[in-house]
Amino acid sequence: MSLTCRLCGQALHTTFVDLGMSPLSNAYLRRDQLDGMEPFYPLHVRVCDRCLLVQVPELQKPEAIFGDQYLYFSSYSESWLRHCEAYAAMAVDRFSLGPGSLVVELASNDGYLLQFFRQRGIPVLGVEPAANVAQVARETRGIPTEVAFFGTRTAARLCAEGRQANLIVGNNVLAHVPDLRDFVRGMQQLLKPGGLITVEFPHLMRLVEGNQFDTIYHEHFSYFSFRTARQAFALAGLEVFDVDEWPTHGGSLRVYARHAGERGPASSPRVQALIDRERAAGYDDLAFYGRFRPQVERVKRDLLAFLIGARRRGQRIVGYGAAAKGNTLLNYCGVREDFVEYVVDRSPHKQGWFLPGTHIPIRAPEAIDETRPEYVLILPWNLRDEIFGQLARIRDWGGRLVVAIPSLEILL
């Protein structure tokens, strides 16, 4: 297979990390599917020698990933909802949004964010490719939602309908688009003159420093440094004029962009400061990207050693959070039901299903109280503080919490 960079077109040669063969991380299984053939794909991450974008190839079409049975619903994380409510309050004030404005969110999921704009009387529109998730947004929150994959074609249609945006929001979607240049050009096309864009995405610097290799999966096609994100926007005629750093999803950037050449607030000093920090850390140097693999392999060895030791002592281990990142970790390490009996998840949409690849069953959180395991392995480690509060009761029977990333840690 000939692989080329989705940002600059250069042939891809250099490996960032190779996580072996893995199923699609959100391809959860019903019980009647467990004996069928399950596709696995190489999870081989490369870095472009020219523009330094870290990426995986498009081995499966987005239509197969974000179909009618997509099971990720954003509203089940309380900390994420608080983050989004604070963002909406900030945006309404900072961008002077009112009843005559239009806020468009790309990959709007179940209306988790747009509900906060709607509560303030701001017209909203969601664009969401997963029909079942869009239906929840419409029926439970009254959020008008287009079922579509966003790009220049969708942008052209919305513009023809008179629905250009004063504010375009894209939270954790930039990594999910294989045709990166078409997606960003679509944002430029949909944005009104004088309008603004904010996009949030996990920061590659945080991924490397926090050893967050489990955030790598086939649904995430690209992994952005600030450098590569700015390049993607510039190629579409958009200028990044500000950036915030957030702890969400293990460490994310929120970039602010506008049409290139438009008058507006001066570029924030945070922009140049982050450019300088990335350069000093080595993100402008191709050789830097070859140093990630050894720390990934250490996590695998340490987790397996812990699981083997606990099971030899007759101790029970279960998982918390049927998260996509957990599926990368479990499949890379070869962990199945013989180590982790089941995983619990608060989302009723996942309960009763099975994890892809490992076939570990997903149960309701009450199962932990019923079985009283010695250890609970937290898979969405980015929510560890939230989960810690939810599971403090396991101390009543001597239970303990475990995280594997960035390194193995036993809590409580």
N, C-alpha and C positions, 0 to 999 in steps of 0.2 A: 504494500500500500504506500503510495506517495503522499507524504504529509507536508502540508504547508501552513504557515502561520495565518491565523484568521484575522490578524490586524494588518500585517505588512506584506504577506504573500511569500515570504522567504521559506525555503525548504527547512524542515525541522530535523535536527540531528542530535542535539544534546539532551540527555536525560536529566530531569530534576529528581524524580523518584519513581521507582517501579513497584507498585503494590500488588502485582500478580493479577490473577483472574478474579473478577467479582461480578455479581449480578447488579442490575440497576437497584440503587439503594432505596427507592421508594416503591419497588415492585413487590408489595406485600402479597401473600398467598392465602387463598381460602383452603380449608381442609381438603376439599375435593381436587385441589391442584397439586398436592404434595407428592403424588406418585408420577406426575408428568415431567416432561423434559423442561428444565429451567435454563435459560440462556445465561452464560457468563461471558464477560468481555474483558479484554486487557485494560487494566487501570494503570497505564504507563504514561506518566506526566513528563512533558518535555518543555524546554525553554527555548525561545527563538534566539538564535545567535545574533540577530540584527536589532530587533526592537525590545528583546528581553521579556516578552509576554510569556508567562507560564500557562500551559494549556494542555488539555486532553483532546484527542480527535473526536469528531462527531461519529460515533459508532452506532448510535441509535437516533432516529428522528425524534424531535421534540414531541410530535403528535403521539408517539408511543409512550413517552415518559409522562407527559402532562395530559392524560386522557380523561375519560369520564369517571374513572375510579381513583383519581389522585387523592391520597389520604392525608395530606398535610394541611392542617387548618391552623392559621396563625393565632387565633383567639384563645388557645389553651395555655398560653404562657402569660402569666400575670405581669411579670416584669417587662415583657415586650409590649404589652398593652399600655403600661404606664409610660414607657419610652415614647410610644406613638402619640399618646394624649398630650404629653409635654411638647412634642414636635409640632402638633397641630396648633396649640396655643401660641408657640413661638412664631410659626409661619404666618398666621393670621395677623399678628401684630407687626412683624418685621417687614412683610411684603404687602401690607395694607390691603388685605383681601376683604371683599365685601359681597353683598348679594348679586352684584354684577360680574363677579369673577367666576372662573371655572377652574377647579382643581381636578386634574386627571392623574390617576395612579395606574401605573403599568404593573401587571402581575398583582392585582388588588386582592387576591385571595378571597376571604370570606367577609370583606368589608371592615376588617379589624381597624384600619387607619381612617378610612373615609368617613366612618361614623362620627368621628370627632369634629371633622369639618362640617358635616351636615348638622350636627347639634348646634353649631354656631351660625347657621343660616347661610352657609357657603354652598353654592351648587357644585356637585361632584359627578364624576364619571369614572367607573372602574373598567379596566381592560384586563381580562383574565382568561387564559387558555383552557383551564379545566372547567368543563361545563357543570359538573356536580358541585364544585366549590362556588362558582358564580351563582348558582341557584340558591345556595345558602345566603350569600350576600344580599340577593334581591328579596328573598322571602322572609328572612329573619331581621334584617337591618334596613330594608328599603333602599338599598344602594343600587342605582342604575348601573348595570354591568354589561359590557359587551363581551361575548365569548369569542376571543380572537387571539392569535399570536401577533404581537406588535412588531411593526416594521414600517417601511415606507408605504406599502400598499394600504395598510390599516390607517396610517396617518393621513394619506391622501383622501381616503373615504371620509374620515372624520372632519377634515378641513372642508371638503365639499359640502358637508352637512352643516357647516357653520359652527363647528365645535372645536375651535382652537383653544389652547389652554393658556391661562395666566400663570399657572404653576403646574409643572409636571413632576411627579414623585415616582421614584423607582427604588424600592427597598429590597435588597437582596434578590435582584433580578438580573443585573448586568452579567453576572457569572453564568446565568442559565441560558444565554442566547448563543447559538453556534454562529449565526451570521451577525457578528458584532458590529460591523460597519453599517449594515442596513438598519439595525436597531437604533444606533445613535443618530444616523441620518434621519430616521423617522421622528425622533425627539426634536431635532432641529426644525423639521418640517411642521410639526404640530404646535410648536411654541409660538405664541403671539409675539410681535415686536414689543420689546420691553418686558417680556415674560421671563420667568426664571425656572431653572431645573435644579432639583436636589436628588442625588443618588447616593444610597448607602450600600456598602459592600464590605465584606471581610478584607482586612488589610494584609497583604502578603507578608509584610514585616512582622506582624503579630503571629501569623501562621508559622513562620520560621522560628521566631524567638520562643513561641509557646509550644513548639513541636506538634502543631495541630493538624497532623497529616490526615486525621479522620474526617476533616472537612473536605477532603478530596473525594469526589465520586462522579459518576458519569453525567449526572444532571448538572454539575458545575463544570462548564466547558473551559472557563478562564479564571485565573487567580491574579489579582491586580496589585501591583505596587502603585503608589501615587504617580510615578513616572509614566507607567503604561496607561493608566486611566486618563491622564492629561493628553497623551498622544491620541487616544481613541476619540476624545471630544474634539481636539483640534482638527483632526481629519474630516470631521463633519461640520466644521465652521462654528464650533462652540468654544467659548473661553471659560476656563475654570478660574473663578476669582476669589474663592474662599474654601476653606476645608476645616472640618471639625473631626476630632478623634473621640470615639466612644468605646466603652467596654463591651457593647453588645456583640454577640456571636464570637466571643473570644478576642475582640478588638477590631473595630470597624472604622472606616472613614465615611464621613458625609461630605460630598463635594457639592459645591454650588456653581452653577454655570449659567451663561447667558449667550445670546448671539454675539459672535466675535465682532468687535468694532463698535458695539453699542456703548453709549455713555451710561455711566452708573457709578456706584461706589468704587473707590479705588481698590485695587487688589489687596487682600489682607496680607499682612506680614507672615501669617501662618503658612501661606503657600510657599514662599521661598524658604522658610524655616524647615518645612517638611522635605522639600527638595534637597536641601543641604544634609539633613539627617539621613535620608536614604542613601545619598552618595557616600557619606562618611562610613556607613555600615556596609557598603560594598554592592549595593543593588544596581549600580551602573557597570559592574564587572562580571562578565560571563563566568569566570572561574568561581565566583562566590556561590553560584547555584549548584555546584557539584558537592557541596559540603553537607547537604541536608540528609542524605540517606543513612549515615551511621546512627544518628539520633533516633530515627524512625525504627531501625532494627532493635535498638536497645529497649524501646517500649514493648515490642513484641516478646522479647526474651523475658523481661521482668513480669509482664502480665501472665504469661504461660507458667512461669515458675510459681507465682502466687496461686494460680488456679489449681495447679497440680498438687501443691502442698496442702491446700485447704481440702481438696477432695480426698487425699490420702488420709487426712485426719477425720474423715467422715463428716465434714462440715458442708452445709448447704449454701449455695450461691444463687442469687437471682439478680435480674437486671431492672433498672428503673429508666423508663423513657425509650419508646420504640422510635428512636431518632435515626435519620439517615446517616448521621456521622457514626452512630453506634454500629450500623450495618457494615460500614467500611472497616471499622476496628475489628469486629468479630470475624468477618470473612478473611481479612488479612492475617489474623492470628489463628485461623482455623478452629475457632471456639464454637461448639454446638451444645446440644442439650446435656451432654455428659458432663459439662462444666457449669453451664448456666441453665437452670431448670426452666425458667420462664422469664419474661420481661413484662412489667406492668406499664400502663400508659393511661393518663387521664382522659384522653380522647376516646369517646365511645365509638368513633369511626374506625379505630384500629383494633379494639378489643374483639377477640375471637378469631383474628387473623394470625398469620405466622410470618416471622422475619424472612426476607429473601436470602437464599443461600444456606443459612444456618437452620432454618425451619423451627426456630425457637418460638413457642406459643406466646401470644400477647394476651394478658389478662388485665382485669381491673385492679386498681391499687389495693383494694381490700384483701387481695390474695396474700399480701405480705403479712397481714395480721393473722390470717388463717394458718399459714405455714411456718411463720417465725424463723426465717433463715438466719444463719450466722452472719452472712455478708450480703449487702446490696451494692451491686456495681452500678454506679451512676454513669450512664452512657452520654446524655447531653451535659457534659461537664461545664458548659458555659452557663448553665442554670443551677450550678451546684449550691449556691447560697439559698435560692428559692426552694430547691429540693431538700436541702438540709433541714429547713424549717418544717417541711411537710413530713419528714421521716424521723424527727427527733425521738418519737415514741419507741423506736426499735431498741433504744437503750434499756427499755423495761425488761427485755429478755436477753440482754447482752449482745444484741446485734450491732454490727458496725458497717459504716459506709466506705466504699472504695472508689477511687478514681484512677484511671490509667494515664491520663494526659494532663500536663506535659510529662509527668513521670508518675510511677505508681505511688499512691498515698492512701493510707488507711486512716479514716477519720473516726471521730467519736471515741 
